[in-house]
Amino acid sequence: MSIPQDLKYTKEHEWLRIDGDVAQVGITEFASEALGDIVFVQLPAVGDTVTAGEVCGEVESTKSVSELYAPVSGEVVEVNDATADAPELINSDPFEKGWLFKVRTEGAAELLDAAAYAALIKEG
């Protein structure tokens, strides 16, 4: 299972690629495998304000529907429309083509590094 070292992670199995004050957000390979085949994704809209720890969308698979939590607070500045058209990208390429949205952050959140995230999923 891949856990890229250059990303930050949440306990809710999301990853963030931070560039200045913009964070690109997706779900981890661990989460996508646990969900199974992803068939639908509902994302926040560009211009929406999201709050860290609150629900901002959902991911539906053949097994279940899971809520998507905002890992940081801020304004959504971009949404990956490719995942709406082809949600299976989240399963096949969760860290590149399967990213979900970008948010202009309002400060740092409590995030995990790759080692801490690896420890979290090992415990789970």
N, C-alpha and C positions, 0 to 999 in steps of 0.2 A: 504494500500500500504506500502510496506517495504522500509525503508531508514536506512540501517545499520549504527550505530553510529561510527564504527571503520574505515569507508571508507572516502575518499575525493571525491569530485564531481566537475564537470564542468558545465558551463551554457549550454553546448551542450548535457547534459544528459548522460554523461559518468561517471563511477566510477573508482577509483583507490585504490588498496590495496598496500600500499608502505611498502617494506621490505628492509631497507638499501638504496641502489641506484637502486633497481629494483622495477618498478611499474607494477602490474598486472592490465590490463584495460578491462572494459566491458561496456555495456550500462545498464542504470538503468531500473528498473521495469516500471517506468513511461514511458520511451521511448519505451520499448518493447510492452507495452499495446497500446500506441498511434500508433505504426506501424502496429499492428495486427499480423497475422500469418507470421512469418519470414520463407522464403523459400530458401534464398541464402545469403551467406556472402562472401565478398572478403576482405582478410586481407593482411597486408604487409607481406613480406617474412622475415625469419630469416636472419639477416645481413643487412637488409635495415636500412637506417637512416631516422627517421621521425622528423618533425619540429612542435613544438607546434602550434596549430591553423590551420595547413594545412591538407588537405585531405590525408588520408592514406589508404582508403578502402571504401567499401560501404556495406550497409545492404538492402536487397530487401525483401519486404513483398508482400502479396497479394494486398495491397493497393497502395504501392509506393516504390520508391528507394530512400534511404537516404544516404548521404555521411557520412563517418566516419572520424572524425577529431582527429588528434593526440593531446592528452591532455598535453603531455610533449615532450620535444625534447630528442633524444637519439637513441641508436641502438636497434633494435628489437632482443631479445635474445631467444624468444620462441613464438610459435603460437599454439593456441588450435585447433588442427586438428579435434577434435570431433565436433566443431561447423560447420566446412565445410561439414562433413558427415551427421550431424543431426542439421541443423540450428534452429530447433524448441527448442533446449536446451536453446537458448537465451530467449525464451518466458517462458519456464517452470521453469528454474532455473538460472536467470540472474546473481546472485551474487556468484554462486559456479561453477556448471558444465558449465554454459554458458559464462564464461569469454572468451575474444577474443585473446589478446596477452600480452606479457611482454616486457617491454623496460627498458634498462639500462639508467637511466636518467642523464642528464647533468645539474643538478641543479633544484631548486624548481620552480614550476609554480604557477600562481595564482589559487588556488583551494578553493573550498567551503567545510565547514564542513557540517555535516548532518542537523543541524538546519538552516543554510543559504540555503541549497538546498531545504529543505522542504518549506521555505518561498518563494523561487523562483517558485516552481511549483504551489504553492497556488495562487500566483499573476497571473500566466499565464493563 
